[in-house]
Amino acid sequence: MENPPAETSIDDLFRQFQSGQLSALELGQKVLAVSIPSEGNLTPDLDRLKRTGYPEVVFGQGKSTEAIRRVTERLLETTNEILITRILPEQVRVLADVFPSTRWNHLAKTLRVSTGEVPLDPDAVQSPRRVGVVTAGTTDEAVALEARETLAWMGVASELIQDVGVAGPYRLLSRVPDLRRCAALICVAGMEAALPSALAGHVGCPVIAVPTSVGYGANLGGVAALLSMLNSCAANVTVVNIDAGFKGGYVAGLIANTDRDWTVERKKPV
């Protein structure tokens, strides 16, 4: 089956179907060809921005530098800024020569690529609602920073509050007034991961708990922290995967952007 011309829209295809020029099978095949273009063995989701309000995020782990470059180029045809996670320093050095406007966070292992100015530092982002990113210890920082870079890519302001774990519970209490002004909280913790429950009892907003693989042997690479968070008795705690700062950031960003007009697409300026 030949792909339809690039200028053919889905509306045109439906009109052809209604006029009898296309069968139902041909219509389905051509709609897929229009909406899911392929790049060799890569299939970037160019329609995700329209469906969800945000473009596809590139998971860099295990991908070649060339594959990341090709997908990023295609995605930048649909939006102003792309987020790449789990990227290696040697890949960043190559991609920075291809894309002049980038922001690399080496601890978070993220690269944000823009068609315009250099993407904003999370501390410089402003939005009507803020998200607090809370860590039990500074060893959880890398996961927390992945969450903050995700929030910045979504246009959501965030504040990082570190090292307030339950080993010194008084440290958290002094920050409670600040936390109560947030639309959502991301709580990043390893070891026994008791912090989300302690934190959630002080606030009325959702708490997205992110377990980390930080801990001694019985932590089991974050499994113990995950199970502890899943068993939280605090009603406003929900949990994402181990070391998944991106997932925690994305969910919190959606909560903070509750009033966003989802009918407005974040498209690249003409």
C-alpha positions in Angstrom: 0.0 0.0 0.0 1.4 3.4 -1.0 1.3 6.1 1.7 -1.0 9.0 0.9 0.6 12.4 0.0 1.8 14.4 2.9 -0.8 17.1 2.4 -3.7 14.5 2.6 -5.6 15.1 5.9 -7.7 12.6 7.8 -10.8 14.8 6.9 -9.9 14.4 3.2 -9.7 10.6 3.6 -13.1 10.5 5.3 -14.6 12.5 2.5 -13.1 10.0 0.0 -14.6 7.2 2.0 -18.1 8.8 2.1 -18.0 9.3 -1.6 -17.1 5.7 -2.2 -13.6 6.3 -3.4 -12.1 4.3 -0.5 -13.3 1.0 1.2 -13.4 0.8 5.0 -10.1 -1.2 4.9 -8.4 1.3 2.7 -9.6 4.1 4.9 -8.1 2.5 8.0 -4.8 1.8 6.3 -4.4 5.4 5.0 -5.4 6.9 8.3 -2.7 4.9 10.0 -0.2 5.9 7.4 -1.0 9.6 7.9 -1.1 9.6 11.7 1.8 7.2 12.4 4.7 8.0 10.1 7.7 5.7 10.4 11.4 6.5 10.4 12.9 3.3 9.3 12.8 1.1 12.4 11.6 4.2 14.5 8.0 5.3 14.9 7.8 8.7 16.6 4.4 9.5 18.1 3.8 12.8 16.3 0.1 12.8 17.3 0.7 12.6 21.1 0.6 16.3 21.5 -2.9 16.6 20.1 -4.1 13.6 22.2 -2.6 14.4 25.5 -1.4 18.0 25.5 2.3 17.1 25.7 4.6 15.6 23.0 6.3 12.3 23.3 9.2 12.1 25.7 12.3 10.2 24.5 13.6 7.5 26.8 17.2 7.5 26.0 18.4 4.4 27.8 19.5 1.7 25.3 19.0 4.0 22.3 21.8 4.9 19.9 22.7 8.6 19.6 21.6 8.5 15.9 18.2 7.1 16.9 17.7 9.9 19.5 18.7 12.5 17.0 16.3 11.3 14.4 13.4 11.1 16.7 14.1 14.5 18.3 14.3 16.1 14.9 10.8 14.7 14.0 9.2 15.6 17.3 10.5 19.2 17.1 8.4 19.6 14.0 5.3 19.5 16.2 6.4 21.4 19.3 8.9 23.8 20.8 10.7 21.6 23.3 11.5 18.0 23.7 12.5 16.1 26.9 15.0 13.2 26.7 15.6 11.1 29.8 18.3 8.6 30.8 20.8 10.0 28.4 24.6 9.5 28.5 27.1 12.3 28.6 28.8 11.1 25.4 25.4 11.3 23.7 24.8 14.8 25.0 28.1 16.0 23.5 27.1 14.8 20.0 23.5 16.1 20.2 24.6 19.5 21.5 26.4 20.1 18.2 23.2 19.2 16.3 20.8 21.2 18.4 22.1 24.6 19.6 19.5 25.2 22.3 19.7 22.6 24.9 19.8 22.2 28.7 21.6 19.2 30.1 21.3 18.1 33.8 24.0 15.6 34.3 22.7 14.4 37.7 19.2 14.0 36.4 20.5 12.4 33.2 18.0 14.6 31.2 18.4 16.7 28.1 15.9 19.3 27.0 16.1 20.4 23.4 14.4 23.6 22.2 13.7 25.2 18.8 14.2 28.6 20.3 16.0 29.9 23.4 17.8 27.6 25.8 15.2 25.8 28.1 14.7 27.4 31.5 16.3 26.2 34.6 13.6 24.8 37.0 14.3 27.7 39.4 13.4 30.2 36.7 10.1 28.7 35.7 7.0 30.5 36.9 3.4 29.2 36.9 0.2 29.9 38.9 0.6 26.6 40.8 3.8 25.1 42.3 4.9 21.6 43.0 7.1 20.8 46.0 9.8 18.1 45.4 10.8 16.6 48.7 13.7 14.2 49.3 14.4 12.1 52.4 18.2 12.4 51.8 20.6 14.0 49.4 21.3 10.6 48.0 17.8 10.8 46.4 18.8 14.0 44.6 19.3 12.6 41.1 15.7 11.2 41.0 14.3 14.4 42.4 16.1 16.5 39.7 14.6 14.3 37.0 11.2 15.2 38.4 12.1 18.9 38.4 13.4 18.9 34.9 10.1 17.2 33.8 8.1 19.8 35.6 10.1 22.6 34.0 9.5 21.1 30.5 5.8 21.1 31.4 6.0 24.8 32.4 5.3 24.1 36.1 7.3 25.9 38.8 8.8 23.7 41.5 10.7 24.0 44.7 13.3 21.4 45.9 13.3 20.6 49.7 16.1 18.1 50.5 17.2 16.0 53.4 14.1 16.0 55.6 13.8 12.2 56.2 12.3 10.6 59.2 15.6 10.0 60.9 15.3 13.7 62.0 11.5 14.4 61.9 11.8 17.9 63.2 13.5 18.9 59.9 10.2 18.4 58.1 8.1 20.4 60.4 9.8 23.7 59.7 8.9 23.3 56.0 5.3 22.4 56.4 4.0 26.0 55.8 5.8 26.1 52.4 4.5 22.6 51.5 0.9 23.6 52.2 1.1 26.2 49.4 1.8 23.6 46.8 -0.7 22.1 44.4 1.0 18.7 44.6 4.1 17.2 46.3 6.6 14.7 45.0 8.2 12.7 47.8 11.4 10.9 46.8 12.8 8.4 49.4 14.7 5.2 49.6 15.7 3.0 52.6 12.4 2.2 54.4 10.6 5.1 52.6 8.5 6.3 55.6 8.7 9.9 54.6 5.6 10.0 52.3 3.3 8.9 55.1 4.7 11.4 57.5 4.6 14.2 54.9 1.0 13.4 53.7 -0.5 13.8 57.2 0.5 17.5 57.2 -0.9 18.5 53.8 -4.2 18.4 51.9 -2.8 18.0 48.4 -1.8 14.8 46.5 1.5 13.3 47.4 3.2 11.3 44.6 5.7 9.0 46.2 8.8 8.0 44.2 10.7 5.0 45.7 14.5 5.0 45.0 17.0 2.2 44.9 19.0 3.9 47.7 19.6 1.6 50.7 21.4 -1.4 52.1 20.8 -5.0 51.0 17.4 -5.4 52.5 16.2 -2.4 50.5 16.4 -4.9 47.5 17.1 -2.2 44.9 14.1 -0.1 45.9 11.6 -3.0 46.2 11.3 -2.5 50.0 10.8 1.2 49.5 8.1 0.6 46.9 6.2 -1.8 49.1 6.4 0.5 52.0 5.0 3.4 50.0 2.2 1.1 48.6 1.2 0.2 52.1 1.0 3.8 53.3 -2.0 4.5 55.5 -2.2 8.1 54.3 -5.1 8.5 52.0 -3.5 11.2 49.7 -0.4 9.1 48.8 0.0 7.5 45.4 3.1 5.7 44.1 5.1 5.5 40.9 7.9 3.1 39.9 11.3 2.8 41.4 13.7 5.7 40.5 10.9 7.1 38.2 11.4 10.8 38.8 10.0 11.5 35.3 6.7 9.7 36.1 6.4 11.5 39.4 7.1 14.8 37.8 4.6 14.2 34.9 1.7 13.3 37.2 2.4 16.2 39.5 2.6 18.5 36.5 -0.8 17.4 35.3 -2.2 18.1 38.7 -0.7 21.6 38.8 -2.0 22.3 35.3 -5.6 21.3 36.2 -6.9 24.6 34.9 -5.0 24.4 31.6 -7.1 24.7 28.4 -6.4 21.3 26.8 -7.9 22.5 23.5 -4.9 24.7 22.9 -2.0 22.8 21.4 1.6 23.6 22.2 2.6 23.8 18.6 5.8 25.2 17.0 5.2 28.9 15.9 4.5 29.3 12.2 
